């Protein structure tokens, strides 16, 4: 059975939190939504301390989305100093 987009998103987010970046990247590649891929890639890059690249992906994610998701990600990254 195929996993839903949000299941892939949250599994990748969990892998990032747990420090399993290899598994996170695999899950990110499977996700069909471009903004989710960009947002998760930004988080992976933050964990790897590659801030310049993380900012680029974070900006791309914010540019692709609207509504509550945009607000949540934008405020989170502003608090963390990423944007």
N, C-alpha and C positions, 0 to 999 in steps of 0.2 A: 504494500500500500504506500502511496506517495505521501510525503509529509507536506503539511500546509506551509505557506510562506512564513506565517508568524511562528510556527513551530521551529522552522529552520533558523529564523531570526533569534529567537530566545535561546535555542540550543547553542548557537554561535556566541551569543552574549555570555552565556554561562561558561562556555569553554574559555573565553577571554578572561573572565573573572578568575577562573580556576588556574589560569596560566598555560592552558593547552592551546597554544597559538597555531600549531600545525592542524589540529582538528578544527579550530575556528576557521582557518582559511579554506579548508575543504567544504565546510558548511556554507561559507560565504559564497563560494563559487556555484553552489547548487541553488542559491536563492534567485528567483526570477525578477525580483524588484530591484531596479538600479539604485534607488535611494537607500534601500536597506544594505545593499552591497557597499555603497560608499560610506555610510555611517559606521558599519562594522569594520571596514578597512581602516577608517580613521582611528577607531578604538584600538585595533591591533597595532597600528603604528605608534600610538601614544605609549602602549605597553613596551614597545621596542625602542622608545625614546627617539623616534624619528619625527620630531615635531613639525618641521617644514612640510613634509609630505602629508602628515596628519591634517594640517590646516587646509591643504588643497582638497583633500577628500571630504573634510567636514564642510567646507564651503560648497562643494559640488552637491553634497547630500541636502543641505539646506536650500539650495537653489531648485532642487527637484520636487520638494514637498510643500504641502500647504496644511493649514489647520493645526490640530492639536499636536500631531507628530512634529511639525516644524517648530512649534512653540517649545515643546519639551526638549528637543535636541538643541535648539538655539540657546535656551536658558542654561541647560546643563553645561554646554561647551563654554558659554560666557563665564559661568561660575568657576570653571576649571582653567580659564585663561587661554583656551584654545582658539576662541574667536573673539 
